[in-house]
């Protein structure tokens, strides 16, 4: 864990406020690049170098299913549990040296938290999410933090987002999601949510679903920008 910093629970007295849900890795912080680099170095050291397209399975997905898939293509004389432990240890060590934010993301969160209900919906382990938020001084910003272990099926299943909506008691509030990966965008859209695509997808993610809104970073995101784009929850499967 990066640091020991409990996240205080937030209870809102204004449940009608717009809701903003953020993916974490690749959306608020540039950690997916770190995850791929650490995993590729790990397998290369074991004599099983991973191609960049195959390493891209880590983007937008939880560690366990992603590493399980990689191990099926690049088998090692080690268990999935052991590989996860060793890869995550190195990943956490690298992040502890400094958490790289996506441009403008921290300022946007701090500004939006004043009049919006915020949540994080991630494939990362809860302890890693909380540690990163603490390192970024965002421990009080989010009403709900949903991570691996809070749901059975990870993105692109809608279950992570449905769990966040359940915990927030969503009724008729307007909602907006910020996501960077195909898996995350699909998950949010299947949950009936309006999605903003963050960043430019790499070649390995060329089939990223179409969204109404795209941004390169958060430098121009403010309350007015969000207000014009947030939408009520759509029926499941709606367009």
C-alpha positions in Angstrom: 0.0 0.0 0.0 1.3 3.5 -0.8 0.3 4.9 2.5 -2.1 4.3 5.4 -4.9 6.9 4.9 -8.5 6.0 5.7 -11.1 7.6 3.5 -13.8 9.3 5.5 -17.4 8.4 4.5 -19.4 11.2 2.9 -23.1 11.5 3.4 -24.9 13.9 1.2 -27.8 16.0 2.4 -28.5 17.0 -1.2 -29.2 13.7 -3.0 -30.5 15.6 -6.0 -27.1 17.0 -6.8 -25.6 15.7 -10.2 -23.4 12.6 -9.9 -20.0 12.2 -11.5 -18.3 8.8 -11.6 -14.6 8.5 -12.5 -12.6 5.5 -13.5 -9.2 5.8 -11.8 -6.4 4.2 -13.8 -5.8 6.0 -17.1 -8.6 8.5 -16.4 -7.5 10.4 -13.2 -4.0 9.0 -13.0 -1.5 7.7 -15.7 -1.1 4.3 -13.9 -2.1 2.0 -16.8 1.2 2.8 -18.5 3.0 1.8 -15.3 1.0 -1.4 -15.0 1.9 -2.5 -18.5 5.5 -1.6 -18.1 5.8 -3.4 -14.8 4.1 -6.5 -16.1 6.1 -6.6 -19.3 9.4 -6.3 -17.4 8.3 -9.1 -15.0 7.5 -11.6 -17.7 10.6 -10.6 -19.7 12.7 -11.4 -16.7 11.1 -14.8 -16.6 12.0 -15.5 -20.2 8.5 -14.8 -21.6 8.4 -11.3 -23.1 4.9 -10.1 -23.7 3.9 -8.1 -26.8 2.5 -4.7 -26.3 -0.9 -5.7 -27.8 -1.2 -8.5 -25.3 -0.1 -6.4 -22.4 -2.9 -4.0 -23.3 -5.4 -6.5 -21.8 -4.5 -4.8 -18.5 -6.1 -1.5 -19.6 -9.5 -1.0 -18.0 -9.6 -4.5 -16.4 -9.0 -5.9 -12.9 -5.6 -7.4 -12.3 -6.7 -11.0 -11.7 -8.7 -11.7 -14.9 -6.1 -9.7 -16.9 -3.1 -11.7 -15.5 -5.0 -14.9 -15.8 -5.5 -14.2 -19.5 -1.8 -13.3 -20.0 -0.7 -16.5 -18.2 -2.7 -18.6 -20.6 -0.7 -17.1 -23.5 2.6 -16.9 -21.6 2.6 -19.7 -19.1 5.1 -19.6 -16.2 6.1 -22.2 -13.6 4.2 -20.2 -11.0 0.6 -19.8 -9.8 -1.7 -16.9 -10.7 -1.7 -15.9 -7.0 2.1 -15.8 -6.9 2.4 -13.8 -10.1 -0.2 -11.3 -8.9 1.6 -10.9 -5.6 5.0 -10.2 -7.2 3.6 -8.0 -10.0 1.5 -5.9 -7.6 4.3 -5.5 -5.2 6.5 -3.9 -7.9 3.6 -1.9 -9.3 2.9 -0.4 -5.8 6.6 0.3 -5.3 6.7 2.3 -8.6 3.5 4.2 -7.8 4.9 5.0 -4.3 7.6 7.0 -6.0 5.0 9.4 -7.4 1.4 9.1 -8.7 1.2 10.8 -12.1 -2.1 12.6 -12.7 -3.8 13.1 -16.0 -3.5 16.8 -16.7 -6.1 18.8 -14.8 -7.7 15.9 -13.1 -7.0 16.8 -9.5 -8.1 20.4 -9.9 -11.3 19.2 -11.6 -12.1 16.8 -8.8 -11.5 19.5 -6.2 -13.7 22.0 -8.0 -16.6 19.6 -8.8 -16.8 18.0 -5.4 -18.3 21.3 -4.0 -21.6 20.9 -5.8 -21.6 17.3 -7.1 -21.6 13.8 -5.7 -18.5 12.0 -6.8 -17.6 8.3 -7.0 -14.7 6.2 -8.2 -15.4 3.0 -10.1 -12.2 1.0 -10.7 -10.8 -2.4 -11.4 -8.0 -1.8 -9.0 -7.9 -3.4 -5.5 -9.6 -1.2 -2.9 -6.4 -0.7 -0.9 -4.6 0.6 -3.9 -7.4 3.0 -4.8 -7.6 4.4 -1.3 -3.8 4.7 -1.1 -3.6 6.6 -4.4 -6.4 9.0 -3.4 -4.7 9.7 -0.1 -1.4 10.3 -1.9 -3.2 12.8 -4.1 -4.9 14.5 -1.1 -8.3 13.5 -2.5 -9.4 11.2 0.4 -12.4 13.4 1.2 -13.6 13.9 -2.3 -15.6 10.8 -3.1 -18.9 9.6 -1.6 -18.4 6.1 -3.0 -15.3 4.1 -3.9 -15.9 0.8 -5.8 -13.0 -1.5 -6.5 -12.1 -5.1 -7.2 -13.8 -7.3 -4.6 -16.9 -5.1 -4.5 -18.4 -6.9 -7.5 -18.1 -10.4 -9.1 -17.7 -9.4 -12.8 -15.2 -6.7 -13.7 -15.5 -4.3 -16.6 -16.7 -4.5 -19.4 -19.5 -6.0 -17.3 -21.8 -3.1 -16.1 -21.7 -4.6 -12.6 -19.1 -2.2 -11.2 -21.1 0.8 -12.2 -24.4 -0.8 -11.1 -22.9 -1.4 -7.7 -21.8 2.3 -7.5 -25.3 3.4 -8.5 -26.8 1.1 -5.8 -24.6 2.4 -3.1 -25.4 6.0 -4.0 -29.2 5.4 -4.1 -29.5 6.9 -7.5 -33.1 7.9 -8.5 -33.5 10.7 -11.0 -30.2 12.5 -10.6 -28.2 13.5 -13.7 -25.0 11.5 -14.1 -21.8 11.7 -16.1 -19.0 9.2 -16.3 -15.3 9.8 -17.2 -13.6 6.7 -18.7 -10.6 6.0 -20.8 -10.7 2.4 -22.0 -13.0 0.2 -24.2 -13.8 -2.0 -21.2 -14.7 0.9 -19.0 -16.8 2.7 -21.6 -18.7 -0.4 -22.5 -19.4 -1.1 -18.8 -20.8 2.4 -18.2 -22.9 2.4 -21.4 -24.3 -1.0 -20.5 -25.3 0.4 -17.1 -27.2 3.2 -19.0 -24.8 6.0 -18.3 -23.6 9.0 -20.3 -19.8 8.7 -20.9 -17.0 11.1 -21.6 -14.0 9.4 -23.3 -10.7 10.6 -21.8 -7.5 10.6 -23.9 -6.7 9.1 -27.2 -7.0 5.4 -27.4 -3.8 3.6 -28.5 -3.7 1.4 -31.6 -4.5 -1.7 -29.4 -7.7 0.0 -28.3 -8.8 1.2 -31.8 -12.3 -0.3 -31.3 -13.2 2.0 -28.3 -16.9 2.6 -28.3 -18.2 5.9 -29.6 -19.3 8.4 -27.0 -21.0 11.8 -27.3 -18.1 13.5 -25.7 -14.3 13.2 -25.8 -11.6 15.1 -24.0 -7.8 14.9 -24.1 -7.4 15.8 -20.4 -9.3 17.7 -17.7 -7.9 21.1 -18.1 -11.1 22.6 -19.4 -13.6 20.7 -17.2 -15.7 22.7 -14.9 -19.2 22.8 -13.4 -20.8 24.4 -16.4 -19.2 21.8 -18.8 -20.5 19.0 -16.7 -24.0 20.5 -16.2 -24.5 20.7 -20.0 -23.6 17.0 -20.5 -24.8 15.1 -17.5 -27.9 13.0 -18.3 -30.5 10.9 -16.2 -29.9 7.2 -16.0 -31.1 5.4 -19.2 -33.0 2.1 -19.2 -30.5 -0.8 -19.3 -29.6 -1.5 -23.0 -30.9 2.0 -24.1 -29.1 3.9 -26.8 
